[in-house]
């Protein structure tokens, strides 16, 4: 067995294989802070053939943390036990135990929700902690056999909506009846795709977290030279479900799907500028494009060549190794969401030759 660290957000694999068989695990918490409460994770995966993954990682960003586990070549598929242990200063803080399975040709999606009620509760081996009590190993965490059918809160029919990674059999807060407005929810909202071209300007938002986010009053802002300029404010009651999308456009937008809201008249320039999402006094996310962009996260993403502007866009990666090909229709990451965020625009975005905006009516993608 060999293991490989695929992305800084904790994407790991037993062994890469040619098909899409795997388990995509997302670890999150609504009430455990990073790094105040936990600063590390240890992941152990026990497979049908007895292979064990045992990896420890420092957490360098807040929730969610994601990982991809693939079976070894020739390994018998079937049940897999995944243990997620949170640590603080190298010492035990909390643990969750999830039972799931490898299924041929399918990437199953598993949500693991860490809870403050389980901090310091050390259960016996293979026993899960739920709502502060040791209740035995968790069942499959609501994995969806295909990302296109994962709806960010209602699980595949084979699980009857039960998420082992959440507490007391709920779905971990996904699409909660009362969307979360706190920083712990909003920090997972990112700019997932951007087009600056004339009548097809848009800003696509994606919620990579495990809880619906209240975006009431958040503002799209634009920077070209010397000052930030508002482009529009989201109305009260605007919510973005877990793993869902929201499409903001200019008023002359003629693309598909239809926008969730058309906000601005004056457009964006095609290079050396920045677009950001501001909520209250907090910058949730920003993308600087073109080498001359002075406002950006890390290094600005290269500008789209003028010959491609009519069709192309900037798209956030699903994983650190995502490419325009893997994220295009039929590609490995086509329905894997847009959740990779290293706080470096040049590393986080690719140039998509044929833009593909998504809105609130689009399928949720974990």
N, C-alpha and C positions, 0 to 999 in steps of 0.2 A: 504494500500500500504506500502511496505517496500522497501528500496533501499540498495544496498550493493556495496562497493568499491572493485572491483575485482582486479585491478592492479594499480601499482603506475603511470602508463602512462595514467591514467584516463579512466578505463574501468568500466562502471556503469550499473546497471540493475534495472528496475522497480521490476520485480519478475522473478526469473529463472523458466523456464518451460521445459517440457520434450522434446519438438521438437526443431527444429532449427529456429523457427520464431524469428526474431529480426531485428534490424537496427544497423549496424556497422558504426560508424561515425569516420572519420579521419580528424583532424584539422591541417592545416599546413599554412605556409606563406613563400613566397620567399623574402620578404623585411621588415618584422617586427622582431626585435631582441628580444631574451629572455636572461636576464631579463631587458635589457635597455629600451625597449619600453612597454612590457607587462610582468607581473609576475603572473597572475592568470586568471582563466577561470570560468565562471558561465554557467551552462548548464540547460536549461529549456526545457522540452518536454511535449507537450499538446496532449493527446491521444483522440480517439473517444469517450470514456466514461467519459471524463473530468478529468481523473487522470493527475496529473502534477508532473514531476520530477523537482526538484529545488536544484541543488548541486553546490557548489563552491569549487575550488581547487587551491592550489598554484602550479605553474609550476616549477618543479625542474630539468627539462631537456628541451632541445630545441625541435623544431618540428621534426616529427609530434606528436600530442597527439591523442590517440585513445580511443573510448568508445563504449560499447555495450549496447543497450537498448532492453530489452525483455518485452513483454506484460504481464500484470497481469493475473493470472489464471482466465479463464472465460470471459476475456475482449473481447468486440467486436473488430474485426480487421478492419483496414481502415486507413484513413488519419491521419498523425501525423505532428505537427508543431514543429520544433526544433529551439531553439534560442541559439546561441553561443555568449556570451559576454566576450570580453577580458578586463582585468582590469590592472591598474598600480597603485601600492600603495593603492589599495582598491577603486580607482576611475575609472569611465568609460573610456575605451580607444577605443573600436570598437565593432561592433555587426554584425552578419550575421543571416539571417532567412531562413530556408530551409523547404520546404514542401515535405514530403515523405509519406510512408504508410507501415504498417505491412501487410505482405502477408503470408498466411499459409504455414509453412514448409520451408520458405525461409529467409535467412539472406541477407537483402539488404545492399549495400555498398554506403555510402554517403561521398563525399569529400567536405569539407568546407575550402575554401581558404580565409584567412584573408589578407587584403591588406592595405599597408601604406596609400593609397589614402582615406581610410575610417577611419583613426585614428581621433578621436574627432568628427566624424559625427554621431549625435544622431538622428535617424529617429523615426517616430511615431511607436506606437505599431504595431507589425506584419508586419512592412515594412523593407525590406532588403536594405542594402547599397551596391551598385555596382559601382566600379570606381569613388568613391567619391560622388555619387548621390543616393538619396532615390528613389528606383524604385518599391517598393511593395514586397510582399513576394516572395521568390525564389521558383522555381519549383524544382521537384525532382532532386537531384544532380547527375544524371547519375548512379544510383544504378544498380548493376548487380545482377540478381536473383540468381546467383550461382558464387562462387568465381572462379571456373574453367573457366568461360567464361569472367571474368573481364580481360581486356587486358591492364590495366594501362593507358588508354588514349582514347580508343574507347569504348563507353558505350553500354549497352544493347539496343536492337532495340526499346524497348518501350520508350526510352528517346531521341532517335535520336541524341545521342552524346552530350547532353547539361548537363553541370554541374552547378547546382545552387550555389555551393560553390566557384566557380571561377568567374572571372570578365568578364562582357560583353558577357556571353554565351560561353566562351571558356572552355577548360577542365582543367583549373588550371595549365597548364604547363606540364601536363603529356606527356611524349614522345615528348618534344618540338623538332622542327626541328634543333635548335642549342642547344645541350646539355649544361647544366650548369656546369661550372668548378669551381665555387666558393665554399667556405667553407660551405655555407648554403645548398648546394646540397650534397656535399661529406659526410657531417656528418651523413647522413641517410643511408650510405652504411655500411653493417655489414657482418661479417663472419657468415653464416647461417648454414653450416654443414661442418664437418671435419672428414676425415678418414686418419689414419696413417698406414694402413695395406699394406705393400709390393707393389704389382703391382696395387693396388686399392687406392693409396693415392690421395686425392683430397682436395681442398679448394673451397667451394661453397660460392659465394657472393650473397647478396640480397639487393635491394634498397627499403627501406620501406618509402621513401619520395615521394612527389607528382611531382617530376621533374626528367627528365633524367640526369644522372651524367656522366661527362667526367672523365674517369679513366686513361687517357693517362699518362704513366710514373710512375704509382703507382707500388709499389714493394711488393711482398710477402717475408716476412722475418721470420727467424726461430731462436729460442734461446734454447740452451740446457745447456751449462755451460760456463758462462763468457763472451760471445759475441753474438751479433746479426749477422746472416749470411743471405745474400740475396739468395732467391730461384728462382727469375725470375722477370722480369719487363714487365708490360703490354704495348703493342705497342701503338703508337700514333693513335688516332681515336677510341680507345676502349671506348664504351659507355655502360652504364647500365640503361635501361629504368625504369621508375617508376614501382615498384612492380614486376620487373623482376629479373631473376637469371643469373649468369655467372659462368661457371665451369672451374676451373684451376686444372691441374693434373700433375703428373710426366710423363716422356716420355714413361714409360712402362705400363701406365694405360690400363687395359683391360675391364673395366666396361662399363655400359651404363647409360645414353646416352653418346655419344661421347663428349669429352671435347671441350670447346670453344678454349682453347689453352693449350698445354702441355709445361710446363715451366722448370721443374727441373729434374735432374738425381738422386742426392743424396737425400735419403729419410728422413723421420721424425722418431725419436724414439717413442715408444708406450706409454711412461709415463714420467712425470716430465720434461715437455718441454713446449714451447709456440710458437704459430704461430700468426703473426700479419700482417695487411695490412697498409703500410706506403705510404702516398702521400705527396711528397715534404718533409717537415719537420714535418708533422702532422701524428700522429698515428690515423687512422680511427677506428680500432677495433683490439682487440687481445683476444685470448683464451689461458689461461694457464691450462693444464690438468695434473692431478696427484698431490698428496699432496706436492710433492717436487718442484713443479714449482715455481721458484722465481720471474718470470715476469708474471703478470696476472692482471685482473680487479677484485678487491675485493678478494674473496677466489677462488682458482682454482677449476675447476670442477673435480670430482673424475675420476680417470683413468678407462678406460674400462678393465674389467677382461680379462686376457690372453685367456681364453677359448672362448671368444666372439669376439675377434679381427678380425677374418676372415670375419665376416658379419656386425659388429656393427659400429656405428659412433656417433659423438657428434652432436646434432642438437639443434639449437636455438629454444626456445619456441615461439609460436604464441601469447599466453597470459600468464599472471603470473601463472595461474592454469593449464596450459597445461601439459600433461603427455605423456609418450611414447605411451599409448593407444589412447588418444584423437588425437594425431598427426599421427597415422598410417592410412593406407588406410581405408576409411569408417568412420574414427573417426570425432569427432566434429570439430577439428582444422586442418583436413587434407589439406584443401585448403585455410587456413586463413593466409598464409604467415609466415614469421619468423621474426616478428618485435619487440618482447619484449626485451628491453635492459635496465637493471637497473644498468649496469656497475659493476656487480658482476657475474663472470663466473659460480659459483656454482648455482646461482639462475636463470641464463639466459639459461643454456643448460641442456638438458636431454640426456641420452644414448639411442639411437635408436638401437634395436636389429637387424633390417634389414635395412641397409642404403638405402637411396633413393635420390641420387644426382639429381639436376636439373640444366639445362643449359639455354642458350639463346633461345632455341627452345621450352622450357617448357612453359606451361600456366602461365600468370602473376597472382599473388595472392595478393590481398590487405590485 
